[in-house]
Amino acid sequence: MRAIECARFRIHGRVQGVFYRASAEARARELGLRGWVRNDDDGSVQVVACGTAAQLQAIAEWLAIGPPDARVESVQRTAEPPGHYANFSVRR
């Protein structure tokens, strides 16, 4: 059985108003991740994702690019304590 870990990502750039959250949710679900994505008041997007190391690496690579209209300037990743999420969802 593969170990499950969680990570928190903060994405800066032109990432609000470009379907970043919906696209991140779709990609995370495709990868089988659990967690959430939300817009923050400072214009960034925050993601908490739980899965295997390979799944987290795959979402990290996607987050650095985002959907076509996004312009990602930076992605910060920190470890996150394991959470119990039923699926991956958009938080408002």
LOMARPA-68182 format. One line per field, with one value per residue: residue number from 1; chain; x, y, z of N, C-alpha, C in turn. Coordinates in pm, 1 decimal, decimal comma. Example, Ala and Ser with C-alpha at 12.3 -4.5 7.8 and 13.67 -1.06 7.14 Angstrom:
// residues 2
seza <- 1_2
rodo <- A_A
n.px <- 1319,0_1285,0
n.py <- -569,0_-225,0
n.pz <- 780,0_708,0
ca.px <- 1230,0_1367,0
ca.py <- -450,0_-106,0
ca.pz <- 780,0_714,0
c.px <- 1320,0_1290,0
c.py <- -330,0_3,0
c.pz <- 780,0_787,0
***
This chain:
// residues 92
seza <- 1_2_3_4_5_6_7_8_9_10_11_12_13_14_15_16_17_18_19_20_21_22_23_24_25_26_27_28_29_30_31_32_33_34_35_36_37_38_39_40_41_42_43_44_45_46_47_48_49_50_51_52_53_54_55_56_57_58_59_60_61_62_63_64_65_66_67_68_69_70_71_72_73_74_75_76_77_78_79_80_81_82_83_84_85_86_87_88_89_90_91_92
rodo <- A_A_A_A_A_A_A_A_A_A_A_A_A_A_A_A_A_A_A_A_A_A_A_A_A_A_A_A_A_A_A_A_A_A_A_A_A_A_A_A_A_A_A_A_A_A_A_A_A_A_A_A_A_A_A_A_A_A_A_A_A_A_A_A_A_A_A_A_A_A_A_A_A_A_A_A_A_A_A_A_A_A_A_A_A_A_A_A_A_A_A_A
n.px <- 84,2_53,8_193,2_2,5_12,8_-10,0_-25,3_10,5_-53,1_26,0_-65,5_46,5_-11,8_-176,8_-441,2_-698,7_-1034,1_-994,2_-1076,9_-922,8_-963,8_-1177,2_-1057,6_-836,3_-966,7_-1084,0_-853,1_-727,6_-919,4_-907,9_-657,6_-705,9_-688,2_-758,3_-908,6_-903,4_-966,2_-931,0_-1004,2_-806,7_-815,5_-604,1_-563,2_-440,3_-442,3_-530,1_-445,8_-516,2_-401,9_-427,5_-266,3_-71,6_289,9_359,9_116,7_89,9_314,0_242,7_15,5_137,8_304,7_107,7_-22,5_170,3_147,1_-129,4_-464,1_-532,6_-567,8_-446,6_-172,1_81,6_288,3_428,8_459,9_413,8_498,6_406,9_431,1_144,9_-67,2_-215,8_-542,6_-895,5_-1067,6_-1348,2_-1353,0_-1237,0_-1278,1_-1418,2_-1376,1_-1552,5
n.py <- -119,1_220,9_512,5_778,4_1124,1_1474,9_1801,8_2157,0_2410,7_2730,2_2949,0_3203,4_3484,6_3550,5_3412,0_3408,8_3430,4_3302,7_3046,2_2882,7_2750,3_2566,3_2417,8_2314,9_2157,4_1965,1_1843,9_1744,9_1559,5_1382,7_1278,7_1142,4_1258,8_1390,4_1663,3_2020,7_2335,9_2689,8_3043,0_3310,0_3613,5_3780,8_3752,9_3522,3_3162,1_2884,1_2549,7_2239,5_1919,9_1567,2_1260,4_1009,8_1032,9_1048,8_1131,2_1384,0_1511,0_1518,7_1690,3_1920,1_1988,6_2046,7_2263,3_2461,0_2546,3_2562,4_2645,3_2743,4_3036,2_3129,7_3281,7_3179,9_3283,4_3200,4_2907,3_2791,7_2535,3_2349,6_2112,8_1940,7_1850,6_1523,7_1503,3_1440,1_1398,1_1363,4_1381,9_1576,8_1920,8_2246,7_2522,3_2796,9
n.pz <- 0,0_-82,9_68,0_196,2_167,3_247,9_102,3_97,6_-129,5_-253,1_-494,8_-701,6_-917,0_-1228,7_-1151,5_-1070,1_-1182,1_-1420,6_-1451,3_-1292,5_-1042,4_-1099,9_-1304,3_-1167,7_-980,5_-1150,8_-1260,9_-1028,8_-945,5_-1163,5_-1114,4_-884,1_-634,4_-304,2_-128,4_-141,6_-316,6_-327,0_-373,2_-249,5_-55,0_-124,2_-391,7_-466,5_-517,1_-322,6_-247,9_-104,0_-105,4_-99,9_-134,0_-305,0_-325,1_-595,6_-713,2_-592,6_-696,2_-964,5_-958,2_-862,7_-1076,7_-1267,5_-1140,8_-1159,8_-1415,5_-1489,4_-1616,8_-1965,0_-1977,2_-1748,5_-1573,1_-1417,8_-1160,3_-933,3_-727,1_-411,5_-190,8_90,8_358,6_478,3_748,7_758,5_625,1_636,8_374,7_170,4_-104,3_-382,2_-382,5_-463,6_-263,0_-131,1
ca.px <- 0,0_133,0_170,1_-71,9_61,3_-84,5_54,0_-61,3_7,5_-24,0_-31,8_36,9_-9,5_-314,0_-500,1_-841,1_-1111,2_-948,3_-1120,3_-815,6_-1017,9_-1252,2_-961,9_-757,8_-1054,8_-1095,8_-724,4_-708,4_-1008,3_-850,4_-542,4_-749,9_-653,9_-863,6_-871,6_-984,4_-904,6_-1010,3_-944,1_-778,0_-841,6_-487,9_-555,0_-378,1_-526,5_-473,9_-485,5_-471,0_-420,6_-379,2_-251,2_63,0_393,7_350,0_-1,8_119,7_408,3_166,4_-66,3_231,3_345,4_-7,2_-47,0_270,5_105,5_-269,7_-542,4_-474,5_-567,4_-372,9_-29,7_133,8_417,5_499,7_386,2_481,6_447,7_443,4_367,5_15,4_-106,9_-318,9_-681,9_-994,1_-1152,0_-1422,7_-1322,5_-1170,0_-1385,4_-1392,8_-1427,9_-1581,1
ca.py <- 0,0_343,1_609,8_899,5_1245,6_1594,5_1921,8_2283,1_2490,0_2866,6_2984,4_3347,8_3526,2_3572,6_3280,7_3422,2_3477,1_3232,8_2906,4_2807,0_2658,6_2457,9_2334,7_2243,3_2053,5_1858,8_1772,9_1671,8_1442,6_1289,1_1216,1_1065,2_1329,9_1440,6_1791,8_2135,4_2452,7_2811,4_3173,8_3387,2_3756,4_3851,0_3725,0_3392,1_3042,9_2789,0_2410,8_2133,0_1795,1_1447,4_1146,1_953,1_1126,7_1064,6_1212,9_1521,3_1565,5_1546,4_1811,7_2032,7_2024,8_2111,4_2392,2_2556,6_2590,7_2600,7_2645,7_2827,4_3181,0_3162,2_3317,6_3145,8_3345,2_3116,5_2806,7_2755,1_2408,2_2314,6_1990,2_1962,1_1731,2_1445,4_1543,2_1340,0_1460,2_1262,1_1396,0_1703,0_2016,0_2390,7_2594,2_2937,1
ca.pz <- 0,0_-93,6_174,6_160,4_230,0_207,9_77,6_74,7_-235,3_-272,4_-631,6_-726,3_-1056,3_-1277,8_-1125,1_-1037,5_-1297,1_-1540,9_-1431,7_-1228,7_-940,9_-1163,4_-1375,5_-1066,6_-926,0_-1251,3_-1270,3_-903,4_-948,5_-1260,1_-1050,5_-767,9_-511,0_-215,7_-71,2_-183,3_-379,1_-302,2_-395,3_-129,5_-70,8_-180,5_-535,2_-489,9_-504,1_-227,9_-272,2_-14,8_-178,4_-32,3_-223,3_-303,9_-367,9_-741,5_-741,2_-550,9_-793,8_-1087,1_-941,3_-849,8_-1212,2_-1332,5_-1075,9_-1207,1_-1549,2_-1479,1_-1740,8_-2070,7_-1954,5_-1626,0_-1581,9_-1286,0_-1129,4_-836,3_-650,8_-287,7_-139,5_227,6_407,1_545,1_823,9_689,0_645,2_595,6_273,2_96,0_-246,6_-407,3_-407,2_-463,3_-144,9_-161,4
c.px <- 88,5_94,5_98,2_-12,0_-20,7_11,3_-39,5_17,5_-55,4_28,9_-56,2_47,7_-150,4_-384,7_-645,3_-911,7_-1070,8_-979,4_-1010,6_-870,8_-1089,1_-1158,2_-876,1_-840,0_-1064,2_-967,0_-700,0_-796,0_-957,7_-734,9_-579,8_-713,4_-778,3_-814,9_-961,2_-898,6_-993,8_-930,8_-917,1_-794,1_-725,6_-468,8_-488,5_-483,8_-454,2_-531,4_-431,4_-504,4_-357,5_-378,4_-111,8_163,0_385,6_229,9_25,3_219,3_335,3_81,4_23,6_275,3_231,5_-30,3_50,4_237,2_-38,1_-341,7_-486,5_-466,7_-492,3_-228,9_28,2_272,2_497,1_403,1_471,1_415,9_497,8_372,6_242,1_-15,8_-214,9_-459,3_-772,8_-1094,2_-1218,1_-1389,2_-1239,0_-1276,5_-1335,2_-1454,8_-1446,9_-1554,7
c.py <- 125,3_442,1_732,0_1016,3_1362,7_1711,6_2040,4_2361,5_2628,8_2912,8_3133,2_3374,9_3562,1_3437,8_3288,8_3480,3_3410,8_3082,8_2819,0_2706,3_2540,0_2363,0_2253,5_2130,4_1935,7_1777,0_1689,7_1546,9_1337,8_1210,7_1131,2_1128,2_1365,5_1572,7_1902,1_2243,2_2573,0_2935,0_3237,7_3534,9_3833,4_3824,8_3592,6_3282,2_2949,0_2651,0_2325,7_2003,0_1680,4_1331,6_1089,2_1060,3_1152,2_1151,1_1359,5_1586,4_1602,5_1672,1_1933,5_2081,5_2095,3_2250,0_2499,7_2613,1_2642,7_2594,3_2747,8_2977,3_3223,2_3201,1_3297,8_3207,5_3261,1_3018,5_2772,3_2629,2_2387,3_2184,6_2026,5_1836,0_1655,3_1493,7_1432,8_1407,2_1348,8_1262,9_1522,2_1804,0_2159,7_2447,3_2738,7_3024,3
c.pz <- 0,0_14,2_119,3_238,8_179,1_191,1_58,4_-29,3_-234,3_-406,7_-651,4_-875,7_-1099,1_-1269,8_-1076,2_-1158,4_-1428,1_-1533,3_-1370,0_-1128,9_-1004,4_-1237,4_-1278,8_-1005,2_-1023,7_-1259,9_-1145,1_-899,3_-1047,2_-1198,0_-928,7_-634,7_-431,0_-158,0_-121,7_-249,9_-349,5_-344,6_-260,4_-159,8_-133,9_-329,7_-568,0_-483,4_-409,4_-255,2_-158,9_-85,2_-100,8_-131,9_-208,3_-347,6_-518,1_-779,7_-705,8_-646,2_-922,2_-1072,2_-927,3_-987,8_-1285,5_-1274,1_-1124,4_-1344,7_-1546,1_-1612,7_-1840,7_-2041,2_-1828,6_-1659,3_-1442,0_-1269,0_-1030,9_-770,8_-529,6_-233,2_3,0_264,1_484,9_625,1_747,5_725,3_596,1_502,8_192,7_-52,5_-263,9_-448,1_-409,8_-336,6_-183,1_-43,7
***
